[in-house]
Amino acid sequence: MSIARSSVAMASGTIASRVLGVVRAALLASVVGLGASGDAFTVANTLPNVIYLVIAGGVLNSVLVPQLVKAAKNPDGGAEFTNRLLTITISAMLVITVLATALAGVFVTLFANRFAGSTYTLAVSFAVICLPQIFFYGIYALLGQVLNARGRLLAFGWAPAAANVVAIAALVVFPLRYAVQQPPSAWTMDMVWLLAGSSTLSVMVQGAVVVAALWRTGFRYRPVWGFRGVGLRATSTVAGWAFAALLVSQAGYAILTNVLSRATDAGEPASSVQSSAMLIFMLPHSLAALSLITALYPRMSAAIRDGDSRAVRSDYGRGIVLPAAFTIPAMVGWSIVAVPAVTVLFDVSQRQQEATALAAAIMLLGVVPFGVDVLNQRVFYALEDGRTAFRVQLVLTGVATLVNLGALLAAPSLTVPIAAAGLVVSNLTSSSVGAWLVRHRLGLLGGRAIFRTLARILTASLLAGLIAWPATLGAARWLPDTRPGNLLVAAVGGLFFSAAYLLLVYVLQIRPVLDILAPFARRLPVLRSL
């Protein structure tokens, strides 16, 4: 599968998953409500994700692809290495899952020590059924990386959407069988099993999708025990640095959480605004940068394995420029439709909507360097240089933490904008440091050509914004200030901006963007001239 098709497969799966996730969240709120029962389920269903991410998430998603690509050169095509790695990792995930499930009550207390009585009992009941998800999250990530190393991303990208379909089906059935929004004391085990069991089943389905996809590639797993003889030492070393980087990242996040909590305690909706703004920020990154970098990762790893620095440098440039063709317009376009879009997305007070729109606009200034950070990290892991990736993470977290702590000296109302600025400054700093270190390892990266292309994309985006801005203001003046009205305003602004941007891409002949559009132009007559 080509890079373009692979990244589109990932992006389309992400879009479907996000849309279904919104439906799932709305149905869940209608079933359990926003009171004590809802809190109990949220904590229990979040536990497996948190535990998995802390223990293995960053390691599996960052480290394995280069090692699997490297092992593919072995006489057996990497079969023994892959089987041995799967055996060790699956066994470890199984042990961790069993222990975590046995300690369900302890974890509920750690993450929600305010729970008591029937709320605590309900949360533990949910957790015992939800915590086995740890194992299936591991299966999805582990086998997904095996698929990624083989250039098969369709199932990996769409599996979360399949999981959401299963969860949505159960949430539709629940009101047909039981009363909804019940207090903790009214929940029966049948109700608990339907809600928590379907959530765990959805993660099992997510894992089963990648298992089936891997089977179709011809791969057959057979347990191989032991650590020696297949080069797992390099994997474990890089994994150790990746885990250390994850701990640093989580420490920085813990500090940010406490800074936001201070503002929340002072009456500012800081935590909820930060969370909503981050969702907006992550969407263009996930759809463009992360999807493309995920597709490029096996190819870059193979080029590094083969000592082809020229190919790595070429793909590195693509990993910066191609996502920017979408993330830079997203950054500018958001400033045009921010207020009506937030009104549609979040049913909160006007004050929170305005704060979310501002925070997201600030964060999006850092969306390009954020993607470069991820790209740099992948290059270091492909080079089996986990130490440098760790050092860059120290820079990222250190700068962000300094800015976040500075927010303690400001008014509580400025906490979220300062934290958003911290995200931008820290990613600009760490991406610059990382790119310099990559250049030191690989040689000249064609920085001038990259910056020229980025400047042209930014120019097209700003001009498109100038064209779309009056149309958006006009729509806002004529349409009612309601949720449907704001949806239409955002749609008008988005359509004018998108049309203007595509036209300017053609006028300015921004070749990387035209290359991306080429596969679609063959199917859409309106784009054939591009």
Buried (B, 14 or more C-beta within 10 A) or exposed (E): BEBBBBBBBBBBBBBBBBEBBEBBEEBBEEBBBEEBBBBBBBBBBBBBBBBBBEBBBBBBBBBBBBBBBBBBEBEEEBBBBBBBBBBBBBEEBBEBBBEBBEBBBEBBBEBBEEBEEBBBBBBBBBBBBBBBBBBBBBBBBBBBBBBBBBBBBBBBBBBBBBBBBBBBBBBEEBEEEBEEBBEBEEBEEEBBBBBBBBBBBBBBBBBBBBBEBBEEEEBEBEEBEEEEEBEBEBBEBBBBBBBBBBBBBBEBBEBBEEBBEBBBEEEBBBBBBBEBBBBBBBBBBBBBBBBBBBBBBBBBBBBBBEEBBEBBBBBBBBBBBBBBBBBBBBBBBBBBBBBBBBBBBBEBEEEBBBBBBBBBBBBBBBBBBBBBBBBBBBBBBBBBBBBBBBBBBBBBBBBBBEBBBBBEEEEBBBBBBBBBBBBBBBBBBBBBBBBEBBBEBBEEBBEEEBEEBBEBBBBBBBBBBEBBBEBBEBBBEEBEEEEEBBBBBBBBBBEBBBBBBBBBBBEBEBEBBBEBBEEBBEEEEEBEEB
